[in-house]
Amino acid sequence: MASTETPARDAVLVKYLNEAYGKEKQLEQNLTVLIGRAENHKTLKKGFQDHLKVTKNQARGLQQRIKALGGKAEISPELPGPEAATSAVSAVANVANRAVAMAKGPVQLLRGTGEADNMLRNVRDAFWNEAEEIGHYQVIESVAEKLKDRDTVRLAKQFRREEERFQKFLERQINTLVTQVVKEEVPASERSSSNGGTRRRRSTTRSTSSSNGSRSTSGSGSTSRSSSSSRSSSSRSRASSNGSSASPRKRSTTSSSNGRTSTKRKQAAQKAAATRARKSTRTSAKRTATSARTTAKKAGTTARKAGRAARSTAKAAARS
Ligand SMILES: [Fe+2]
């Protein structure tokens, strides 16, 4: 039972302290299992072992604080620990702890697609378990401050910082495990084919990079393509005449490795070259004709001027 002098005040603190206690006892079990599963992860195993000691110490500290406030530490019936209490405060906390245990469940040993993946999932869950504990201690600290219970404030603050340190450790381990999972589950050739890799290919082998859909989103990429497309407009125009816009054109370019398409492109290029040659010939002939007409006009003008001059000279001679 809570203290008879301040029953309501202590009952509130005992309620929250007991929920944290139930969580600590649950995590004692989880950490014990995780230590056994971390044989291939030495740093992680050491971290679990260290935090198991911290967790047990926290459970003891909570138990003592609850007792000092006139309550009794307890956990859900599914977990080992102190016997279930009989007080009203303890009964409320017991229900809450049982709910927590049922919701979170035990460490899941067999899930995942591999050993690293399994451990990554367990560490991820350990990360949010720490977040939950941080939440417990944040609440206890705040309630204790309101009720001016300095001992409980000090205890909650210390335990919260311990959880935060372990959560930071887990965060670093997640990064390490993610690297392992990606290495195990994604072939090296695919690991390097990021958007960055696509951009690199685009700058060297345009036809290959066009197979990636991201090109249409890149301003520089589209600029490069538009300038080069004018050089081989024949094959492009054939592709785009399928009745659609960007994607069919991409498919046409993408299939450059296909022999049949390559032959078609060659034929199209030859046709384009022949067309250009014909146009060039016609243009050249037009220029020649225009030049000849201009020369003839000039010659006519000169002849007329000469005639007028001769006639003028003859008239002057006759007058004299
Ligand atoms: Fe803890």
Boltz pocket constraint, residues with backbone or C-beta under 6 A from the ligand:
constraints:
  - pocket:
      binder: B
      contacts: [[A, 24], [A, 27], [A, 54], [A, 55], [A, 58], [A, 133], [A, 159], [A, 163]]
      max_distance: 6.0
